[in-house]
Amino acid sequence: MSEGPPKMPEGMTKLEYILLAEELGMQAEGLPFPGIDANAYAKMKADEANPDPNYPDTTTSIDERVRRLHEHGMNVVLGKNPESGNVYILPRDSDDIEKDGLFPKHLNVQSGMDPRLMKLIEASKKPLLKNLIVLPAEHKIKPSFQKKDIISPTEY
């Protein structure tokens, strides 16, 4: 009895995650804010109530960030080292990752939202697969990505 062809692992590679975040970040009009996960909000509120004395006033309050995200919409941005895979959600009126950033995993998933954003949020809640991606030969890879992160179509 045949088991069929081997299945590709489920999930998203780090490079696929980065490329999806880049694609979402290119939207000039930004994205509507779907709201913040209740557990993430509660944890951030608790962290605000007991701030680390070594880092006073390093972030904008979560209530202020949520207000701005609802009011202005949001942008998806990569961190200072894009190849690290750090992706942030910022209010459209900010470019300050450290003070205003949230992670995609903090966002709610809603019906009717951009399916790419939904995919990014879901992927951010799971471990990313490593060193497994197939890109078309014509794809232009940024020099910051290492060769070991790519499998060309002829190698699989």
C-alpha positions in Angstrom: 0.0 0.0 0.0 1.4 3.4 -1.0 1.5 6.2 1.5 1.6 8.8 -1.3 4.2 11.6 -1.8 5.9 13.0 1.3 4.1 16.0 2.8 5.8 19.3 3.1 6.0 20.5 6.7 3.2 22.7 7.7 4.0 26.3 8.7 6.0 29.1 7.2 9.7 29.5 6.8 11.4 32.6 8.3 12.1 33.9 4.8 8.5 33.4 3.7 7.4 35.3 6.9 9.8 38.2 6.1 8.7 38.4 2.5 5.0 38.4 3.6 5.7 41.2 6.1 7.6 43.2 3.4 4.6 42.8 1.0 2.2 44.0 3.7 4.5 46.9 4.6 4.4 48.2 1.0 0.7 49.1 1.3 0.8 52.9 1.1 -2.6 53.3 2.8 -1.7 50.9 5.6 -4.1 48.4 7.1 -7.1 48.7 9.4 -6.4 47.7 13.0 -8.2 44.4 13.9 -7.9 45.0 17.7 -5.5 43.4 20.2 -5.8 40.0 21.8 -7.3 40.2 25.3 -4.5 38.1 26.9 -1.8 40.2 25.2 -3.5 43.4 26.4 -3.8 42.2 30.0 -0.1 41.2 30.1 0.9 44.6 28.7 -1.3 46.4 31.2 0.3 44.4 34.0 3.8 45.2 32.7 2.8 48.9 32.7 1.7 48.7 36.3 5.0 47.2 37.4 7.6 48.8 35.1 11.2 47.7 35.1 13.1 50.5 37.0 16.1 50.1 34.6 13.9 51.1 31.7 11.5 53.9 32.7 9.2 55.3 30.0 10.6 53.2 27.2 7.2 52.4 25.7 4.0 54.3 25.0 1.1 53.1 27.1 -0.8 50.2 25.6 -4.1 52.3 25.7 -2.4 55.1 23.8 -1.0 52.7 21.2 -4.4 51.0 20.7 -6.1 54.4 20.4 -3.6 55.5 17.7 -3.9 52.2 15.9 -7.7 52.5 15.7 -7.5 56.1 14.7 -4.7 56.0 12.2 -4.6 52.4 11.0 -1.4 50.3 11.1 1.7 49.5 9.2 3.7 46.3 9.1 7.4 46.9 9.4 10.6 44.9 9.7 13.1 45.5 12.4 16.5 47.1 12.0 17.9 43.8 10.8 15.3 42.5 8.4 16.9 39.0 8.1 16.3 38.4 11.8 12.6 38.0 11.1 11.5 40.6 13.7 8.2 42.1 12.4 6.4 44.9 14.2 3.0 46.5 14.0 3.1 50.3 14.3 0.4 53.0 14.2 0.6 54.8 10.8 1.7 58.0 12.5 4.8 56.4 14.0 8.1 54.9 12.9 9.3 54.2 16.5 9.5 50.4 16.9 10.8 50.5 20.4 8.1 52.8 21.9 5.1 52.0 19.7 5.6 48.5 18.3 3.4 45.5 18.8 4.1 42.0 17.4 1.7 40.5 14.9 0.9 37.7 17.5 -0.7 40.4 19.7 -3.4 41.1 17.1 -6.9 39.6 16.8 -7.9 37.6 13.8 -11.2 38.7 12.3 -13.3 37.5 9.4 -13.1 39.8 6.4 -9.6 41.0 7.2 -6.8 40.9 4.6 -5.9 37.2 4.2 -2.2 38.1 4.1 -2.4 39.8 7.5 -4.3 36.8 8.9 -1.6 34.5 7.6 1.1 36.7 9.2 -0.7 36.8 12.5 -1.2 33.0 12.5 2.4 32.4 11.5 3.7 34.7 14.3 2.1 32.4 16.8 4.0 29.3 15.6 7.6 28.4 15.3 9.0 29.2 11.9 10.5 26.5 9.8 14.1 26.9 8.9 16.1 26.6 5.7 13.3 25.4 3.6 12.0 27.6 0.8 11.6 27.2 -2.9 11.7 30.4 -4.9 11.3 30.9 -8.6 14.5 31.4 -10.4 13.6 34.9 -11.4 13.0 36.0 -7.8 15.5 38.7 -6.7 16.7 37.8 -3.2 18.0 40.6 -1.0 21.7 40.3 -0.3 21.0 40.1 3.5 19.6 36.6 3.1 22.1 33.8 3.3 22.4 31.1 0.7 21.7 28.4 3.3 18.2 29.9 3.7 17.3 29.2 0.1 16.6 26.0 -1.9 16.5 26.6 -5.6 13.9 24.8 -7.7 16.6 22.4 -9.0 17.7 21.3 -5.5 14.6 19.6 -4.3 
